[in-house]
């Protein structure tokens, strides 16, 4: 499977197509509900964030604590649609991509086009397996948020699919349409 | 009179919490294997293989199946002439806390939903449902449910005239809107009847029932219909497209007021973690 090293070049990013299956290698930053809410408050109060988002992949995730002798516990994506309202913030701060699970809202397509950003998805509910594709984790800010603290997560061939590309193409809607049937007439 | 000790129930709760966090039930694994057989998309097949492989890795290494180790619900069904000696709520709470520490589970609960939302640090308090049954036997069950699938659950008070078709429309509307966010292939728990709050509880209890054929012929047909309909949606395994969007449905039904048709849909992700034992 094709490997994308983080950070990718502008060209590499723009040639990614919705539906591409890849493995990611390199660093990412976790940001989800509580941390995103706080980041929004910081920005609106013009307080400098204690970490940089520029040029990063934002992973909507919150892993389990690692067991002794392991780099990582169980880790995996959380529902990205819940973070849709924070997408303008994430992209304005300079992130080039987000990583989560499930479809994002339709309104997010235009944002991806505007900021030339990508949305990667991976599989939820396989945290034990995905934990083996992470070589290290460290908390970098807001430890008081517990499992939602901001962490740096290092990927090692972490499997993803391009759900929305930098041109605003939506892979998931298309693939659901392809497999949708309506034998009953109800759906 | 049979007297159960709260302390020993606590020990059982602890071991159930530990077990379900890392070991997927046989019935769920079987349903996943069957879905793998039936899946038409090659990507869907490969996702299902990863889900099954994940269950193996979690069991072998004693790792949580999913990073969202869930909100624990403890079900205690007391049989006839049976009571509990001791502080059951406290024992359930400390049992969950011990399991969280022992298995390095994620602490996913926050104390004050509208306030600071400070993490409770040990997945306590668990939800506790105590009921009195009409059987001799007593049962203890534990379920761990993640936030993603919980966010997809819905309840509706349908007019009685809506009937089964109305229920199907409600289920499909819900699934269309949020099913792909709940980690398919899903398991559906449907609570029909009772009252507003009772239907919701029934829907959760329905998920506690082992997957497989319902002994009630009519409900069995309806469960099958739910699965087939959900599989029309195209979400597929991992919400990455495919034909296996649902691996099972269970329905629990109770009498209701003549003016109502309460229906609750409790959606579980593919990592349906629960176990019910006789005590």
Interface residues (C-beta under 8 A of the other chain):
Chain A: X21 X34 X61 X62 X63 X64 X65 X66 X67 X73 X74 X75 X76 X78 X79 X81 X82 X101 X102 X103 X121 X122 X123 X124 X125 X126 X127 X128 X129 X131 X132 X145 X146 X147 X148 X161 X172 X175 X176 X177 X178 X179 X180 X181 X182 X183 X184 X186 X187
Chain B: X40 X41 X43 X47 X50 X51 X53 X54 X57 X58 X61 X62 X63 X64 X65 X66 X67 X68 X69 X104 X105 X106 X107 X108 X117 X119 X121 X146 X147 X148 X151 X165 X168 X169 X172 X176 X180 X181 X182 X183 X228 X229 X232 X233 X234 X235 X236 X237 X238 X239 X240 X241 X242 X243 X269 X270 X271
